[in-house]
Amino acid sequence: MKLQTEKGEIRISSDVFTNITGAAATNCYGVKGMAVRSKTDGLVHLLRRESMAKGVKVTHNDDSTVSIELHIIVDNGVNLTAISRSIMERVKYDVSRTTGVEVRNVDVCIDSMVIG
């Protein structure tokens, strides 16, 4: 993504957005980690910290905003609505504060629940 300022141009890689999003989401209460669905067996897998960007999709919009979709695994027994709202607010805040780019929307996909 390119941002034009009076002093020049700033380019922000998609990796920056995915790393900020992954860190913000996994720091929320009740989130076990980021998830990815395997194309071979269709199962949901918990991602390690170094590969959690696979659980995030960032779309750059024409109006210089971003839309974010993230896939997570949560702990059993938590309020899914409350966790989703918390993640949405945290991701929007952290991405906007860190990059200066407005976040249009954050879609949270809960792919699995961990028992125990």
Secondary structure, DSSP 8 states (H G I E B T S, - for coil): -EEEETTEEEE--HHHHHHHHHHHHHTSTTEEEEEEE-TTT--EEE--GGGGGGGEEEEE-TTS-EEEEEEEEEETTS-HHHHHHHHHHHHHHHHHHHH---EEEEEEEEEEEE--
